[in-house]
Amino acid sequence: MEKKNKAQSRRKFIENGARLSLLLSLGTVSFAALRKVTTDDYVWQIDPFKCTQCGRCATECVMTPSAVKCIHAFDLCGYCDLCGGYLKPDANARSTAAENQLCPTAAIERRFIEEPYFEYHIDEDLCIGCAKCVAGCTSFGNGSLHLQIMHHICVNCNECSIARVCPNDAISRVPASEAYKVKGDWTNPA
């Protein structure tokens, strides 16, 4: 009988050892996968030099409204009275009336500085990422308005639905440390 108990003890010992090694292996693999996810954090970014203002950012994003918003590079802005990103090209007057504004949601706020200069601010809550202001600024101005994905809104999908349909491949995955590419120069950096 003592032999039988020893055999059962050995069998129990081997089974417990196998279970323990399996749990340790699973734990190690899980920890390594979790560590890789947290240390190699990547986010989606729009390259403002490649963007063609196609309007798909407003319609293709899984978020409603889109996680893509307009950004204003103040160092490039001319602070013009006649802003191509704020006023419609065929506007009857240079007033702030809704019929004269290019933005369909009135997300751009115009503030008077001194004659003839105005400063333009984007209300992120109202912006839908339609790129109408960006197209106007690029066509009739110096391109100080551009689109960018707001990472505090974006759910960081594995495959960005906007990147999938972007005609110029302007959206790419970048390290989180380089999350925003902002126009701050007249030329495309090397």
C-alpha positions in Angstrom: 0.0 0.0 0.0 2.9 2.3 0.7 4.1 1.7 -2.8 0.7 2.7 -4.2 0.8 6.0 -2.2 4.3 6.8 -3.5 3.1 6.2 -7.1 0.2 8.5 -6.6 2.3 11.1 -5.0 4.8 11.0 -7.9 1.9 11.2 -10.4 0.4 14.1 -8.5 3.8 15.8 -8.3 4.3 15.5 -12.1 0.8 16.7 -12.8 1.2 19.7 -10.5 4.6 20.5 -12.0 3.1 20.4 -15.6 0.3 22.7 -14.6 2.6 25.1 -12.9 5.0 25.2 -15.9 2.0 25.7 -18.2 0.7 28.6 -16.1 4.2 30.2 -16.0 4.6 29.9 -19.7 1.2 31.5 -20.4 2.0 34.2 -17.9 5.3 34.9 -19.5 3.8 35.1 -23.0 1.0 37.3 -21.8 3.4 39.7 -20.0 5.7 39.9 -23.0 2.7 40.7 -25.3 1.3 43.3 -22.9 4.8 44.9 -22.5 5.2 45.1 -26.3 1.8 46.7 -26.7 2.5 49.4 -24.1 6.2 50.1 -25.0 5.7 50.2 -28.8 2.8 52.6 -28.7 1.9 53.7 -32.2 -0.8 56.2 -33.3 -2.3 57.4 -36.6 -1.0 60.7 -38.1 -1.9 62.8 -41.1 1.0 64.2 -43.1 -0.2 67.8 -43.9 2.2 67.9 -46.9 0.5 64.9 -48.5 -3.1 65.7 -47.6 -5.3 66.8 -50.6 -8.3 67.9 -48.5 -10.5 65.2 -50.2 -13.1 65.4 -47.4 -13.1 61.7 -46.5 -11.8 62.3 -43.0 -15.2 63.7 -42.1 -17.2 60.8 -43.6 -15.0 57.7 -43.2 -13.9 57.9 -39.5 -15.5 55.4 -37.1 -16.0 58.3 -34.6 -19.0 60.7 -34.9 -18.0 63.4 -35.4 -14.6 62.5 -36.9 -11.5 62.4 -34.7 -9.8 64.5 -37.4 -9.9 68.2 -36.7 -8.5 71.3 -38.3 -5.3 72.7 -36.8 -4.0 76.3 -37.3 -0.3 76.9 -37.6 -0.2 80.5 -36.4 3.4 81.0 -37.4 2.4 80.6 -41.1 -0.8 82.6 -41.0 -1.0 86.0 -42.6 -3.8 87.1 -40.3 -5.6 88.5 -43.4 -8.9 90.3 -43.4 -9.8 88.2 -46.5 -9.0 84.7 -45.3 -9.5 81.9 -47.9 -10.0 79.4 -45.1 -12.7 81.5 -43.4 -14.7 83.2 -46.1 -16.3 81.6 -49.2 -14.6 82.6 -52.4 -17.8 84.1 -53.7 -18.8 85.8 -50.5 -20.8 89.0 -50.9 -19.1 90.7 -48.0 -16.3 90.3 -45.5 -18.6 89.9 -42.6 -18.9 87.0 -40.2 -22.4 86.2 -41.4 -23.1 82.4 -41.8 -23.7 82.7 -45.5 -20.2 84.1 -46.0 -18.4 81.5 -43.9 -16.7 78.5 -45.6 -17.0 76.2 -42.6 -20.4 74.4 -42.5 -20.4 74.2 -38.7 -19.0 77.6 -37.9 -16.0 76.0 -36.1 -13.6 78.9 -37.1 -13.8 81.9 -34.9 -12.5 85.2 -36.2 -11.0 87.7 -33.7 -10.0 91.2 -34.6 -6.5 92.2 -33.7 -5.9 95.6 -35.3 -6.7 97.0 -38.8 -6.4 95.0 -41.1 -5.5 91.8 -39.1 -7.6 89.1 -37.7 -6.8 85.9 -35.8 -8.5 82.6 -36.5 -9.2 80.0 -33.9 -10.7 76.5 -34.4 -13.4 75.2 -32.0 -12.5 71.5 -31.8 -16.0 70.6 -30.6 -17.6 72.0 -33.7 -15.0 70.9 -36.3 -16.0 67.8 -38.2 -12.8 67.4 -40.3 -14.4 68.2 -43.6 -11.3 70.0 -44.8 -13.2 72.8 -46.6 -11.3 75.5 -44.7 -8.0 73.7 -45.3 -8.7 73.6 -49.1 -9.6 77.3 -49.1 -6.5 78.2 -47.1 -4.3 76.1 -49.4 -5.9 77.5 -52.5 -6.1 81.2 -51.6 -3.7 81.5 -48.7 -0.5 80.2 -47.4 -1.7 76.8 -46.0 -1.7 77.6 -42.3 -4.8 75.5 -41.8 -4.4 71.7 -42.0 -5.9 68.5 -40.7 -4.7 66.3 -37.9 -6.0 63.3 -35.9 -6.7 64.2 -32.3 -5.3 61.4 -30.3 -7.4 62.2 -27.2 -10.5 61.5 -29.4 -9.2 58.7 -31.7 -9.8 55.1 -30.7 -6.6 54.1 -32.5 -8.1 51.3 -34.6 -5.8 48.6 -35.8 -6.6 49.6 -39.3 -7.7 53.2 -39.6 -10.8 53.4 -41.8 -9.7 56.8 -43.1 -6.2 55.6 -44.0 -7.7 52.7 -46.0 -9.5 55.2 -48.3 -7.0 58.1 -48.3 -6.2 58.8 -52.0 -2.6 60.1 -51.2 -1.6 57.8 -48.4 -1.4 60.9 -46.2 -2.3 58.8 -43.0 0.3 56.5 -41.5 1.2 54.8 -38.2 3.9 56.6 -36.2 5.4 56.2 -32.8 3.3 58.1 -30.1 6.3 60.2 -29.3 6.0 61.8 -32.8 2.2 61.9 -32.8 1.6 65.3 -34.4 3.2 66.6 -37.6 2.4 70.3 -37.8 3.1 72.6 -40.7 5.6 75.1 -39.4 7.6 75.6 -42.6 6.8 76.5 -46.2 8.5 73.4 -47.5 8.1 69.7 -47.0 10.9 68.5 -44.5 13.3 65.9 -45.8 
